[in-house]
Amino acid sequence: MKTQYILLIVVMVALFIAPFVISPSAEYSGADSAVEELISNQGYEPWFSPIWEPPSGEIESLLFALQASIGAIIIGYFVGFEKGKKAKK
């Protein structure tokens, strides 16, 4: 069992490192910036403006991480709840 965990960790690390080894000079930006550039090149104009814009990119990242962690907590709660129900039976 312990060797399985070690093997999984090694595979996970290899999958993380492989893109950097295969193409070390590549620019690894997110898909959001690529799509934004594609849309802006086509002359798209937004229909409305946001009600509130975060003052900086760091605040925007913080809010995104907070949203992701709240979602993970909710999913984890329900997975644990179902597991607890099965263990109780």
PDB file of N, CA, C and O in Angstrom:
ATOM      1  N   MET A   1       0.826  -1.190   0.000  1.00  0.00           N
ATOM      2  CA  MET A   1       0.000   0.000   0.000  1.00  0.00           C
ATOM      3  C   MET A   1       0.876   1.262   0.000  1.00  0.00           C
ATOM      4  O   MET A   1       0.591   2.234  -0.700  1.00  0.00           O
ATOM      5  N   LYS A   2       1.932   1.221   0.791  1.00  0.00           N
ATOM      6  CA  LYS A   2       2.823   2.378   0.878  1.00  0.00           C
ATOM      7  C   LYS A   2       3.538   2.625  -0.446  1.00  0.00           C
ATOM      8  O   LYS A   2       3.766   3.772  -0.829  1.00  0.00           O
ATOM      9  N   THR A   3       3.891   1.545  -1.145  1.00  0.00           N
ATOM     10  CA  THR A   3       4.563   1.703  -2.437  1.00  0.00           C
ATOM     11  C   THR A   3       3.625   2.320  -3.474  1.00  0.00           C
ATOM     12  O   THR A   3       4.073   3.045  -4.361  1.00  0.00           O
ATOM     13  N   GLN A   4       2.336   2.038  -3.367  1.00  0.00           N
ATOM     14  CA  GLN A   4       1.364   2.644  -4.286  1.00  0.00           C
ATOM     15  C   GLN A   4       1.326   4.161  -4.103  1.00  0.00           C
ATOM     16  O   GLN A   4       1.293   4.911  -5.078  1.00  0.00           O
ATOM     17  N   TYR A   5       1.332   4.597  -2.863  1.00  0.00           N
ATOM     18  CA  TYR A   5       1.325   6.036  -2.595  1.00  0.00           C
ATOM     19  C   TYR A   5       2.592   6.699  -3.113  1.00  0.00           C
ATOM     20  O   TYR A   5       2.546   7.777  -3.707  1.00  0.00           O
ATOM     21  N   ILE A   6       3.708   6.052  -2.883  1.00  0.00           N
ATOM     22  CA  ILE A   6       4.979   6.613  -3.372  1.00  0.00           C
ATOM     23  C   ILE A   6       4.972   6.673  -4.891  1.00  0.00           C
ATOM     24  O   ILE A   6       5.409   7.664  -5.478  1.00  0.00           O
ATOM     25  N   LEU A   7       4.475   5.612  -5.535  1.00  0.00           N
ATOM     26  CA  LEU A   7       4.404   5.586  -6.988  1.00  0.00           C
ATOM     27  C   LEU A   7       3.479   6.693  -7.509  1.00  0.00           C
ATOM     28  O   LEU A   7       3.810   7.369  -8.483  1.00  0.00           O
ATOM     29  N   LEU A   8       2.344   6.876  -6.875  1.00  0.00           N
ATOM     30  CA  LEU A   8       1.423   7.940  -7.282  1.00  0.00           C
ATOM     31  C   LEU A   8       2.053   9.321  -7.123  1.00  0.00           C
ATOM     32  O   LEU A   8       1.866  10.185  -7.980  1.00  0.00           O
ATOM     33  N   ILE A   9       2.780   9.536  -6.063  1.00  0.00           N
ATOM     34  CA  ILE A   9       3.449  10.823  -5.847  1.00  0.00           C
ATOM     35  C   ILE A   9       4.515  11.054  -6.903  1.00  0.00           C
ATOM     36  O   ILE A   9       4.651  12.166  -7.414  1.00  0.00           O
ATOM     37  N   VAL A  10       5.278  10.012  -7.239  1.00  0.00           N
ATOM     38  CA  VAL A  10       6.312  10.141  -8.275  1.00  0.00           C
ATOM     39  C   VAL A  10       5.676  10.458  -9.618  1.00  0.00           C
ATOM     40  O   VAL A  10       6.177  11.313 -10.348  1.00  0.00           O
ATOM     41  N   VAL A  11       4.584   9.786  -9.958  1.00  0.00           N
ATOM     42  CA  VAL A  11       3.888  10.058 -11.222  1.00  0.00           C
ATOM     43  C   VAL A  11       3.359  11.483 -11.237  1.00  0.00           C
ATOM     44  O   VAL A  11       3.470  12.174 -12.250  1.00  0.00           O
ATOM     45  N   MET A  12       2.786  11.930 -10.132  1.00  0.00           N
ATOM     46  CA  MET A  12       2.246  13.284 -10.053  1.00  0.00           C
ATOM     47  C   MET A  12       3.346  14.330 -10.239  1.00  0.00           C
ATOM     48  O   MET A  12       3.160  15.304 -10.968  1.00  0.00           O
ATOM     49  N   VAL A  13       4.468  14.136  -9.594  1.00  0.00           N
ATOM     50  CA  VAL A  13       5.589  15.067  -9.735  1.00  0.00           C
ATOM     51  C   VAL A  13       6.119  15.050 -11.164  1.00  0.00           C
ATOM     52  O   VAL A  13       6.458  16.097 -11.715  1.00  0.00           O
ATOM     53  N   ALA A  14       6.191  13.858 -11.767  1.00  0.00           N
ATOM     54  CA  ALA A  14       6.664  13.749 -13.154  1.00  0.00           C
ATOM     55  C   ALA A  14       5.723  14.475 -14.107  1.00  0.00           C
ATOM     56  O   ALA A  14       6.175  15.145 -15.035  1.00  0.00           O
ATOM     57  N   LEU A  15       4.421  14.346 -13.886  1.00  0.00           N
ATOM     58  CA  LEU A  15       3.452  15.050 -14.737  1.00  0.00           C
ATOM     59  C   LEU A  15       3.561  16.563 -14.568  1.00  0.00           C
ATOM     60  O   LEU A  15       3.335  17.312 -15.518  1.00  0.00           O
ATOM     61  N   PHE A  16       3.898  17.005 -13.389  1.00  0.00           N
ATOM     62  CA  PHE A  16       4.058  18.437 -13.147  1.00  0.00           C
ATOM     63  C   PHE A  16       5.318  18.975 -13.810  1.00  0.00           C
ATOM     64  O   PHE A  16       5.302  20.069 -14.373  1.00  0.00           O
ATOM     65  N   ILE A  17       6.398  18.226 -13.749  1.00  0.00           N
ATOM     66  CA  ILE A  17       7.698  18.689 -14.246  1.00  0.00           C
ATOM     67  C   ILE A  17       7.848  18.503 -15.760  1.00  0.00           C
ATOM     68  O   ILE A  17       8.581  19.260 -16.395  1.00  0.00           O
ATOM     69  N   ALA A  18       7.173  17.517 -16.348  1.00  0.00           N
ATOM     70  CA  ALA A  18       7.348  17.173 -17.766  1.00  0.00           C
ATOM     71  C   ALA A  18       7.202  18.361 -18.717  1.00  0.00           C
ATOM     72  O   ALA A  18       8.048  18.513 -19.598  1.00  0.00           O
ATOM     73  N   PRO A  19       6.178  19.216 -18.592  1.00  0.00           N
ATOM     74  CA  PRO A  19       6.078  20.336 -19.546  1.00  0.00           C
ATOM     75  C   PRO A  19       7.269  21.287 -19.481  1.00  0.00           C
ATOM     76  O   PRO A  19       7.672  21.837 -20.505  1.00  0.00           O
ATOM     77  N   PHE A  20       7.828  21.484 -18.315  1.00  0.00           N
ATOM     78  CA  PHE A  20       8.973  22.377 -18.173  1.00  0.00           C
ATOM     79  C   PHE A  20      10.234  21.771 -18.777  1.00  0.00           C
ATOM     80  O   PHE A  20      11.093  22.495 -19.282  1.00  0.00           O
ATOM     81  N   VAL A  21      10.347  20.454 -18.727  1.00  0.00           N
ATOM     82  CA  VAL A  21      11.506  19.775 -19.305  1.00  0.00           C
ATOM     83  C   VAL A  21      11.373  19.701 -20.830  1.00  0.00           C
ATOM     84  O   VAL A  21      12.343  19.910 -21.558  1.00  0.00           O
ATOM     85  N   ILE A  22      10.162  19.404 -21.299  1.00  0.00           N
ATOM     86  CA  ILE A  22       9.932  19.258 -22.736  1.00  0.00           C
ATOM     87  C   ILE A  22      10.104  20.588 -23.463  1.00  0.00           C
ATOM     88  O   ILE A  22      10.728  20.645 -24.522  1.00  0.00           O
ATOM     89  N   SER A  23       9.551  21.655 -22.894  1.00  0.00           N
ATOM     90  CA  SER A  23       9.615  22.962 -23.552  1.00  0.00           C
ATOM     91  C   SER A  23       9.958  24.037 -22.519  1.00  0.00           C
ATOM     92  O   SER A  23       9.066  24.744 -22.051  1.00  0.00           O
ATOM     93  N   PRO A  24      11.230  24.169 -22.160  1.00  0.00           N
ATOM     94  CA  PRO A  24      11.607  25.083 -21.081  1.00  0.00           C
ATOM     95  C   PRO A  24      11.423  26.565 -21.419  1.00  0.00           C
ATOM     96  O   PRO A  24      11.285  27.382 -20.509  1.00  0.00           O
ATOM     97  N   SER A  25      11.420  26.927 -22.696  1.00  0.00           N
ATOM     98  CA  SER A  25      11.317  28.347 -23.033  1.00  0.00           C
ATOM     99  C   SER A  25       9.884  28.774 -23.351  1.00  0.00           C
ATOM    100  O   SER A  25       9.660  29.912 -23.764  1.00  0.00           O
ATOM    101  N   ALA A  26       8.924  27.889 -23.168  1.00  0.00           N
ATOM    102  CA  ALA A  26       7.528  28.220 -23.474  1.00  0.00           C
ATOM    103  C   ALA A  26       6.970  29.185 -22.434  1.00  0.00           C
ATOM    104  O   ALA A  26       7.409  29.220 -21.284  1.00  0.00           O
ATOM    105  N   GLU A  27       5.991  29.963 -22.875  1.00  0.00           N
ATOM    106  CA  GLU A  27       5.324  30.886 -21.955  1.00  0.00           C
ATOM    107  C   GLU A  27       4.064  30.204 -21.450  1.00  0.00           C
ATOM    108  O   GLU A  27       3.169  29.883 -22.231  1.00  0.00           O
ATOM    109  N   TYR A  28       3.994  29.983 -20.148  1.00  0.00           N
ATOM    110  CA  TYR A  28       2.877  29.270 -19.555  1.00  0.00           C
ATOM    111  C   TYR A  28       1.895  30.263 -18.947  1.00  0.00           C
ATOM    112  O   TYR A  28       1.878  30.478 -17.735  1.00  0.00           O
ATOM    113  N   SER A  29       1.086  30.857 -19.800  1.00  0.00           N
ATOM    114  CA  SER A  29       0.032  31.735 -19.304  1.00  0.00           C
ATOM    115  C   SER A  29      -1.277  30.969 -19.369  1.00  0.00           C
ATOM    116  O   SER A  29      -1.375  29.949 -20.052  1.00  0.00           O
ATOM    117  N   GLY A  30      -2.260  31.449 -18.674  1.00  0.00           N
ATOM    118  CA  GLY A  30      -3.526  30.753 -18.618  1.00  0.00           C
ATOM    119  C   GLY A  30      -4.334  30.890 -19.896  1.00  0.00           C
ATOM    120  O   GLY A  30      -4.012  31.690 -20.774  1.00  0.00           O
ATOM    121  N   ALA A  31      -5.376  30.102 -19.979  1.00  0.00           N
ATOM    122  CA  ALA A  31      -6.255  30.141 -21.143  1.00  0.00           C
ATOM    123  C   ALA A  31      -7.046  31.447 -21.181  1.00  0.00           C
ATOM    124  O   ALA A  31      -7.455  31.896 -22.252  1.00  0.00           O
ATOM    125  N   ASP A  32      -7.262  32.055 -20.016  1.00  0.00           N
ATOM    126  CA  ASP A  32      -8.025  33.304 -19.972  1.00  0.00           C
ATOM    127  C   ASP A  32      -7.369  34.393 -20.806  1.00  0.00           C
ATOM    128  O   ASP A  32      -8.044  35.094 -21.560  1.00  0.00           O
ATOM    129  N   SER A  33      -6.065  34.535 -20.676  1.00  0.00           N
ATOM    130  CA  SER A  33      -5.382  35.592 -21.423  1.00  0.00           C
ATOM    131  C   SER A  33      -5.369  35.300 -22.916  1.00  0.00           C
ATOM    132  O   SER A  33      -5.447  36.223 -23.726  1.00  0.00           O
ATOM    133  N   ALA A  34      -5.273  34.032 -23.288  1.00  0.00           N
ATOM    134  CA  ALA A  34      -5.286  33.679 -24.713  1.00  0.00           C
ATOM    135  C   ALA A  34      -6.645  33.976 -25.335  1.00  0.00           C
ATOM    136  O   ALA A  34      -6.722  34.498 -26.447  1.00  0.00           O
ATOM    137  N   VAL A  35      -7.708  33.647 -24.624  1.00  0.00           N
ATOM    138  CA  VAL A  35      -9.055  33.913 -25.134  1.00  0.00           C
ATOM    139  C   VAL A  35      -9.322  35.411 -25.169  1.00  0.00           C
ATOM    140  O   VAL A  35      -9.922  35.915 -26.118  1.00  0.00           O
ATOM    141  N   GLU A  36      -8.882  36.121 -24.141  1.00  0.00           N
ATOM    142  CA  GLU A  36      -9.075  37.566 -24.114  1.00  0.00           C
ATOM    143  C   GLU A  36      -8.391  38.224 -25.311  1.00  0.00           C
ATOM    144  O   GLU A  36      -8.953  39.124 -25.936  1.00  0.00           O
ATOM    145  N   GLU A  37      -7.198  37.780 -25.621  1.00  0.00           N
ATOM    146  CA  GLU A  37      -6.474  38.333 -26.767  1.00  0.00           C
ATOM    147  C   GLU A  37      -7.196  37.995 -28.073  1.00  0.00           C
ATOM    148  O   GLU A  37      -7.296  38.844 -28.959  1.00  0.00           O
ATOM    149  N   LEU A  38      -7.695  36.773 -28.199  1.00  0.00           N
ATOM    150  CA  LEU A  38      -8.404  36.352 -29.403  1.00  0.00           C
ATOM    151  C   LEU A  38      -9.682  37.172 -29.607  1.00  0.00           C
ATOM    152  O   LEU A  38      -9.978  37.607 -30.720  1.00  0.00           O
ATOM    153  N   ILE A  39     -10.428  37.376 -28.530  1.00  0.00           N
ATOM    154  CA  ILE A  39     -11.679  38.126 -28.625  1.00  0.00           C
ATOM    155  C   ILE A  39     -11.414  39.593 -28.919  1.00  0.00           C
ATOM    156  O   ILE A  39     -12.113  40.189 -29.738  1.00  0.00           O
ATOM    157  N   SER A  40     -10.423  40.187 -28.271  1.00  0.00           N
ATOM    158  CA  SER A  40     -10.156  41.610 -28.484  1.00  0.00           C
ATOM    159  C   SER A  40      -9.647  41.869 -29.903  1.00  0.00           C
ATOM    160  O   SER A  40      -9.850  42.964 -30.428  1.00  0.00           O
ATOM    161  N   ASN A  41      -9.000  40.903 -30.530  1.00  0.00           N
ATOM    162  CA  ASN A  41      -8.528  41.064 -31.899  1.00  0.00           C
ATOM    163  C   ASN A  41      -9.673  41.038 -32.912  1.00  0.00           C
ATOM    164  O   ASN A  41      -9.503  41.489 -34.045  1.00  0.00           O
ATOM    165  N   GLN A  42     -10.830  40.518 -32.520  1.00  0.00           N
ATOM    166  CA  GLN A  42     -11.972  40.438 -33.424  1.00  0.00           C
ATOM    167  C   GLN A  42     -12.879  41.661 -33.320  1.00  0.00           C
ATOM    168  O   GLN A  42     -13.897  41.728 -34.009  1.00  0.00           O
ATOM    169  N   GLY A  43     -12.536  42.615 -32.486  1.00  0.00           N
ATOM    170  CA  GLY A  43     -13.321  43.837 -32.369  1.00  0.00           C
ATOM    171  C   GLY A  43     -14.537  43.717 -31.460  1.00  0.00           C
ATOM    172  O   GLY A  43     -15.458  44.528 -31.556  1.00  0.00           O
ATOM    173  N   TYR A  44     -14.554  42.731 -30.590  1.00  0.00           N
ATOM    174  CA  TYR A  44     -15.670  42.541 -29.668  1.00  0.00           C
ATOM    175  C   TYR A  44     -15.701  43.669 -28.637  1.00  0.00           C
ATOM    176  O   TYR A  44     -14.663  44.052 -28.095  1.00  0.00           O
ATOM    177  N   GLU A  45     -16.882  44.191 -28.374  1.00  0.00           N
ATOM    178  CA  GLU A  45     -17.058  45.182 -27.317  1.00  0.00           C
ATOM    179  C   GLU A  45     -18.056  44.637 -26.302  1.00  0.00           C
ATOM    180  O   GLU A  45     -19.120  44.157 -26.692  1.00  0.00           O
ATOM    181  N   PRO A  46     -17.742  44.699 -25.020  1.00  0.00           N
ATOM    182  CA  PRO A  46     -18.653  44.143 -24.006  1.00  0.00           C
ATOM    183  C   PRO A  46     -19.987  44.891 -23.956  1.00  0.00           C
ATOM    184  O   PRO A  46     -20.058  46.082 -24.258  1.00  0.00           O
ATOM    185  N   TRP A  47     -21.026  44.179 -23.574  1.00  0.00           N
ATOM    186  CA  TRP A  47     -22.362  44.763 -23.482  1.00  0.00           C
ATOM    187  C   TRP A  47     -22.528  45.619 -22.237  1.00  0.00           C
ATOM    188  O   TRP A  47     -23.306  46.573 -22.238  1.00  0.00           O
ATOM    189  N   PHE A  48     -21.814  45.289 -21.188  1.00  0.00           N
ATOM    190  CA  PHE A  48     -21.944  46.021 -19.929  1.00  0.00           C
ATOM    191  C   PHE A  48     -20.611  46.012 -19.210  1.00  0.00           C
ATOM    192  O   PHE A  48     -19.705  45.260 -19.571  1.00  0.00           O
ATOM    193  N   SER A  49     -20.495  46.842 -18.202  1.00  0.00           N
ATOM    194  CA  SER A  49     -19.268  46.875 -17.400  1.00  0.00           C
ATOM    195  C   SER A  49     -19.565  46.256 -16.032  1.00  0.00           C
ATOM    196  O   SER A  49     -20.710  46.279 -15.583  1.00  0.00           O
ATOM    197  N   PRO A  50     -18.556  45.709 -15.373  1.00  0.00           N
ATOM    198  CA  PRO A  50     -18.782  45.084 -14.074  1.00  0.00           C
ATOM    199  C   PRO A  50     -19.234  46.098 -13.019  1.00  0.00           C
ATOM    200  O   PRO A  50     -18.892  47.279 -13.081  1.00  0.00           O
ATOM    201  N   ILE A  51     -20.003  45.612 -12.061  1.00  0.00           N
ATOM    202  CA  ILE A  51     -20.468  46.475 -10.974  1.00  0.00           C
ATOM    203  C   ILE A  51     -19.295  46.898 -10.108  1.00  0.00           C
ATOM    204  O   ILE A  51     -19.194  48.058  -9.707  1.00  0.00           O
ATOM    205  N   TRP A  52     -18.398  45.941  -9.818  1.00  0.00           N
ATOM    206  CA  TRP A  52     -17.217  46.229  -8.993  1.00  0.00           C
ATOM    207  C   TRP A  52     -16.039  45.479  -9.567  1.00  0.00           C
ATOM    208  O   TRP A  52     -16.141  44.291  -9.873  1.00  0.00           O
ATOM    209  N   GLU A  53     -14.939  46.153  -9.713  1.00  0.00           N
ATOM    210  CA  GLU A  53     -13.708  45.516 -10.171  1.00  0.00           C
ATOM    211  C   GLU A  53     -12.707  45.512  -9.033  1.00  0.00           C
ATOM    212  O   GLU A  53     -12.523  46.532  -8.370  1.00  0.00           O
ATOM    213  N   PRO A  54     -12.049  44.369  -8.793  1.00  0.00           N
ATOM    214  CA  PRO A  54     -11.046  44.330  -7.735  1.00  0.00           C
ATOM    215  C   PRO A  54      -9.941  45.349  -8.011  1.00  0.00           C
ATOM    216  O   PRO A  54      -9.569  45.569  -9.164  1.00  0.00           O
ATOM    217  N   PRO A  55      -9.416  45.972  -6.951  1.00  0.00           N
ATOM    218  CA  PRO A  55      -8.409  47.019  -7.140  1.00  0.00           C
ATOM    219  C   PRO A  55      -7.086  46.515  -7.722  1.00  0.00           C
ATOM    220  O   PRO A  55      -6.327  47.299  -8.292  1.00  0.00           O
ATOM    221  N   SER A  56      -6.801  45.212  -7.584  1.00  0.00           N
ATOM    222  CA  SER A  56      -5.533  44.705  -8.126  1.00  0.00           C
ATOM    223  C   SER A  56      -5.690  43.243  -8.508  1.00  0.00           C
ATOM    224  O   SER A  56      -6.669  42.588  -8.151  1.00  0.00           O
ATOM    225  N   GLY A  57      -4.709  42.752  -9.237  1.00  0.00           N
ATOM    226  CA  GLY A  57      -4.709  41.349  -9.633  1.00  0.00           C
ATOM    227  C   GLY A  57      -4.566  40.417  -8.447  1.00  0.00           C
ATOM    228  O   GLY A  57      -5.078  39.297  -8.468  1.00  0.00           O
ATOM    229  N   GLU A  58      -3.868  40.875  -7.403  1.00  0.00           N
ATOM    230  CA  GLU A  58      -3.695  40.044  -6.214  1.00  0.00           C
ATOM    231  C   GLU A  58      -5.023  39.836  -5.496  1.00  0.00           C
ATOM    232  O   GLU A  58      -5.313  38.737  -5.023  1.00  0.00           O
ATOM    233  N   ILE A  59      -5.829  40.893  -5.416  1.00  0.00           N
ATOM    234  CA  ILE A  59      -7.149  40.779  -4.784  1.00  0.00           C
ATOM    235  C   ILE A  59      -8.041  39.853  -5.605  1.00  0.00           C
ATOM    236  O   ILE A  59      -8.794  39.051  -5.053  1.00  0.00           O
ATOM    237  N   GLU A  60      -7.950  39.973  -6.924  1.00  0.00           N
ATOM    238  CA  GLU A  60      -8.725  39.106  -7.802  1.00  0.00           C
ATOM    239  C   GLU A  60      -8.327  37.649  -7.602  1.00  0.00           C
ATOM    240  O   GLU A  60      -9.191  36.773  -7.546  1.00  0.00           O
ATOM    241  N   SER A  61      -7.028  37.382  -7.494  1.00  0.00           N
ATOM    242  CA  SER A  61      -6.548  36.018  -7.244  1.00  0.00           C
ATOM    243  C   SER A  61      -6.999  35.522  -5.876  1.00  0.00           C
ATOM    244  O   SER A  61      -7.364  34.356  -5.724  1.00  0.00           O
ATOM    245  N   LEU A  62      -6.975  36.402  -4.884  1.00  0.00           N
ATOM    246  CA  LEU A  62      -7.429  36.032  -3.549  1.00  0.00           C
ATOM    247  C   LEU A  62      -8.896  35.636  -3.566  1.00  0.00           C
ATOM    248  O   LEU A  62      -9.273  34.627  -2.970  1.00  0.00           O
ATOM    249  N   LEU A  63      -9.724  36.417  -4.241  1.00  0.00           N
ATOM    250  CA  LEU A  63     -11.150  36.104  -4.307  1.00  0.00           C
ATOM    251  C   LEU A  63     -11.397  34.796  -5.048  1.00  0.00           C
ATOM    252  O   LEU A  63     -12.273  34.017  -4.671  1.00  0.00           O
ATOM    253  N   PHE A  64     -10.626  34.557  -6.099  1.00  0.00           N
ATOM    254  CA  PHE A  64     -10.761  33.297  -6.836  1.00  0.00           C
ATOM    255  C   PHE A  64     -10.373  32.120  -5.952  1.00  0.00           C
ATOM    256  O   PHE A  64     -11.066  31.103  -5.932  1.00  0.00           O
ATOM    257  N   ALA A  65      -9.263  32.251  -5.218  1.00  0.00           N
ATOM    258  CA  ALA A  65      -8.823  31.177  -4.331  1.00  0.00           C
ATOM    259  C   ALA A  65      -9.836  30.950  -3.208  1.00  0.00           C
ATOM    260  O   ALA A  65     -10.084  29.810  -2.815  1.00  0.00           O
ATOM    261  N   LEU A  66     -10.413  32.020  -2.699  1.00  0.00           N
ATOM    262  CA  LEU A  66     -11.435  31.901  -1.657  1.00  0.00           C
ATOM    263  C   LEU A  66     -12.656  31.167  -2.192  1.00  0.00           C
ATOM    264  O   LEU A  66     -13.208  30.299  -1.516  1.00  0.00           O
ATOM    265  N   GLN A  67     -13.078  31.512  -3.397  1.00  0.00           N
ATOM    266  CA  GLN A  67     -14.213  30.840  -4.026  1.00  0.00           C
ATOM    267  C   GLN A  67     -13.912  29.355  -4.224  1.00  0.00           C
ATOM    268  O   GLN A  67     -14.769  28.512  -3.958  1.00  0.00           O
ATOM    269  N   ALA A  68     -12.724  29.030  -4.680  1.00  0.00           N
ATOM    270  CA  ALA A  68     -12.346  27.630  -4.889  1.00  0.00           C
ATOM    271  C   ALA A  68     -12.307  26.866  -3.571  1.00  0.00           C
ATOM    272  O   ALA A  68     -12.749  25.719  -3.509  1.00  0.00           O
ATOM    273  N   SER A  69     -11.781  27.488  -2.516  1.00  0.00           N
ATOM    274  CA  SER A  69     -11.700  26.795  -1.228  1.00  0.00           C
ATOM    275  C   SER A  69     -13.079  26.577  -0.624  1.00  0.00           C
ATOM    276  O   SER A  69     -13.325  25.534  -0.020  1.00  0.00           O
ATOM    277  N   ILE A  70     -13.985  27.538  -0.774  1.00  0.00           N
ATOM    278  CA  ILE A  70     -15.355  27.354  -0.278  1.00  0.00           C
ATOM    279  C   ILE A  70     -16.023  26.208  -1.030  1.00  0.00           C
ATOM    280  O   ILE A  70     -16.711  25.386  -0.425  1.00  0.00           O
ATOM    281  N   GLY A  71     -15.826  26.149  -2.338  1.00  0.00           N
ATOM    282  CA  GLY A  71     -16.380  25.048  -3.118  1.00  0.00           C
ATOM    283  C   GLY A  71     -15.809  23.708  -2.689  1.00  0.00           C
ATOM    284  O   GLY A  71     -16.544  22.725  -2.594  1.00  0.00           O
ATOM    285  N   ALA A  72     -14.509  23.654  -2.427  1.00  0.00           N
ATOM    286  CA  ALA A  72     -13.877  22.411  -1.983  1.00  0.00           C
ATOM    287  C   ALA A  72     -14.404  21.984  -0.618  1.00  0.00           C
ATOM    288  O   ALA A  72     -14.592  20.793  -0.369  1.00  0.00           O
ATOM    289  N   ILE A  73     -14.641  22.941   0.257  1.00  0.00           N
ATOM    290  CA  ILE A  73     -15.188  22.619   1.582  1.00  0.00           C
ATOM    291  C   ILE A  73     -16.585  22.036   1.446  1.00  0.00           C
ATOM    292  O   ILE A  73     -16.914  21.054   2.112  1.00  0.00           O
ATOM    293  N   ILE A  74     -17.406  22.626   0.595  1.00  0.00           N
ATOM    294  CA  ILE A  74     -18.775  22.130   0.403  1.00  0.00           C
ATOM    295  C   ILE A  74     -18.760  20.727  -0.188  1.00  0.00           C
ATOM    296  O   ILE A  74     -19.476  19.845   0.286  1.00  0.00           O
ATOM    297  N   ILE A  75     -17.950  20.516  -1.218  1.00  0.00           N
ATOM    298  CA  ILE A  75     -17.867  19.182  -1.824  1.00  0.00           C
ATOM    299  C   ILE A  75     -17.327  18.172  -0.806  1.00  0.00           C
ATOM    300  O   ILE A  75     -17.851  17.064  -0.698  1.00  0.00           O
ATOM    301  N   GLY A  76     -16.291  18.546  -0.068  1.00  0.00           N
ATOM    302  CA  GLY A  76     -15.730  17.654   0.943  1.00  0.00           C
ATOM    303  C   GLY A  76     -16.728  17.298   2.028  1.00  0.00           C
ATOM    304  O   GLY A  76     -16.753  16.163   2.504  1.00  0.00           O
ATOM    305  N   TYR A  77     -17.551  18.262   2.422  1.00  0.00           N
ATOM    306  CA  TYR A  77     -18.571  17.994   3.435  1.00  0.00           C
ATOM    307  C   TYR A  77     -19.544  16.932   2.954  1.00  0.00           C
ATOM    308  O   TYR A  77     -19.834  15.978   3.677  1.00  0.00           O
ATOM    309  N   PHE A  78     -20.049  17.093   1.735  1.00  0.00           N
ATOM    310  CA  PHE A  78     -21.036  16.147   1.240  1.00  0.00           C
ATOM    311  C   PHE A  78     -20.430  14.778   0.961  1.00  0.00           C
ATOM    312  O   PHE A  78     -21.093  13.763   1.176  1.00  0.00           O
ATOM    313  N   VAL A  79     -19.195  14.723   0.491  1.00  0.00           N
ATOM    314  CA  VAL A  79     -18.536  13.423   0.303  1.00  0.00           C
ATOM    315  C   VAL A  79     -18.344  12.748   1.661  1.00  0.00           C
ATOM    316  O   VAL A  79     -18.605  11.553   1.797  1.00  0.00           O
ATOM    317  N   GLY A  80     -17.896  13.489   2.653  1.00  0.00           N
ATOM    318  CA  GLY A  80     -17.737  12.937   3.996  1.00  0.00           C
ATOM    319  C   GLY A  80     -19.053  12.524   4.619  1.00  0.00           C
ATOM    320  O   GLY A  80     -19.125  11.516   5.323  1.00  0.00           O
ATOM    321  N   PHE A  81     -20.095  13.300   4.364  1.00  0.00           N
ATOM    322  CA  PHE A  81     -21.424  12.986   4.892  1.00  0.00           C
ATOM    323  C   PHE A  81     -21.923  11.658   4.332  1.00  0.00           C
ATOM    324  O   PHE A  81     -22.437  10.818   5.070  1.00  0.00           O
ATOM    325  N   GLU A  82     -21.766  11.476   3.021  1.00  0.00           N
ATOM    326  CA  GLU A  82     -22.187  10.224   2.394  1.00  0.00           C
ATOM    327  C   GLU A  82     -21.350   9.050   2.886  1.00  0.00           C
ATOM    328  O   GLU A  82     -21.882   7.962   3.104  1.00  0.00           O
ATOM    329  N   LYS A  83     -20.059   9.255   3.063  1.00  0.00           N
ATOM    330  CA  LYS A  83     -19.198   8.194   3.569  1.00  0.00           C
ATOM    331  C   LYS A  83     -19.596   7.832   5.004  1.00  0.00           C
ATOM    332  O   LYS A  83     -19.598   6.659   5.377  1.00  0.00           O
ATOM    333  N   GLY A  84     -19.926   8.835   5.791  1.00  0.00           N
ATOM    334  CA  GLY A  84     -20.375   8.588   7.165  1.00  0.00           C
ATOM    335  C   GLY A  84     -21.690   7.817   7.207  1.00  0.00           C
ATOM    336  O   GLY A  84     -21.877   6.956   8.066  1.00  0.00           O
ATOM    337  N   LYS A  85     -22.599   8.121   6.285  1.00  0.00           N
ATOM    338  CA  LYS A  85     -23.863   7.388   6.221  1.00  0.00           C
ATOM    339  C   LYS A  85     -23.632   5.919   5.890  1.00  0.00           C
ATOM    340  O   LYS A  85     -24.273   5.035   6.458  1.00  0.00           O
ATOM    341  N   LYS A  86     -22.699   5.666   4.953  1.00  0.00           N
ATOM    342  CA  LYS A  86     -22.402   4.272   4.593  1.00  0.00           C
ATOM    343  C   LYS A  86     -21.721   3.550   5.747  1.00  0.00           C
ATOM    344  O   LYS A  86     -21.996   2.373   5.981  1.00  0.00           O
ATOM    345  N   ALA A  87     -20.838   4.228   6.472  1.00  0.00           N
ATOM    346  CA  ALA A  87     -20.132   3.609   7.599  1.00  0.00           C
ATOM    347  C   ALA A  87     -21.089   3.318   8.743  1.00  0.00           C
ATOM    348  O   ALA A  87     -20.878   2.367   9.497  1.00  0.00           O
ATOM    349  N   LYS A  88     -22.127   4.113   8.883  1.00  0.00           N
ATOM    350  CA  LYS A  88     -23.087   3.933   9.966  1.00  0.00           C
ATOM    351  C   LYS A  88     -23.959   2.684   9.755  1.00  0.00           C
ATOM    352  O   LYS A  88     -24.402   2.047  10.710  1.00  0.00           O
ATOM    353  N   LYS A  89     -24.188   2.356   8.477  1.00  0.00           N
ATOM    354  CA  LYS A  89     -25.040   1.188   8.168  1.00  0.00           C
ATOM    355  C   LYS A  89     -24.380  -0.104   8.445  1.00  0.00           C
ATOM    356  O   LYS A  89     -24.976  -1.160   8.233  1.00  0.00           O
TER     357      LYS A  89
END
